[in-house]
């Protein structure tokens, strides 16, 4: 917690060797988008299966 180094974002950084853009993380041109809060996800994932 007492690390004096500064963290800087690198917009040119590559992800697994590929430069990403705003559309990169989706599977195709018609993704099914939804929304879930962390609390909703956590409550669901904490339930026994």
C-alpha positions in Angstrom: 0.0 0.0 0.0 3.0 2.3 0.4 4.3 1.8 -3.2 5.3 5.2 -4.6 5.3 4.0 -8.2 2.8 5.6 -10.5 0.4 3.4 -12.6 -0.2 4.6 -16.1 -2.6 3.3 -18.7 -1.1 2.3 -22.1 -3.7 2.6 -24.9 -1.3 0.9 -27.3 -0.8 -2.1 -25.1 -1.6 -5.5 -26.6 -3.8 -8.2 -25.2 -2.4 -11.7 -26.0 -0.4 -10.0 -28.8 -3.4 -8.2 -30.4 -4.4 -4.5 -30.1 -8.0 -4.3 -29.0 -10.7 -1.7 -29.8 -14.2 -1.0 -28.4 -15.7 -3.9 -30.4 -13.0 -6.5 -29.7 -14.5 -8.2 -26.6 -17.7 -9.3 -28.3 -18.3 -12.6 -30.1 -19.9 -11.3 -33.3 -21.9 -8.3 -34.7 -25.1 -9.2 -32.8 -24.1 -9.9 -29.2 -26.7 -10.4 -26.5 -26.1 -7.6 -24.1 -27.5 -7.5 -20.6 -26.7 -6.0 -17.3 -26.1 -7.4 -13.9 -24.7 -5.8 -10.8 -21.9 -7.4 -8.8 -24.3 -8.0 -5.9 -26.8 -9.9 -8.2 -24.0 -12.0 -9.7 -22.5 -12.7 -6.3 -25.8 -13.7 -4.8 -26.5 -16.1 -7.7 -23.0 -17.5 -7.7 -23.0 -18.2 -4.0 -26.1 -20.4 -4.3 -25.4 -24.2 -4.1 -25.9 -26.0 -7.3 
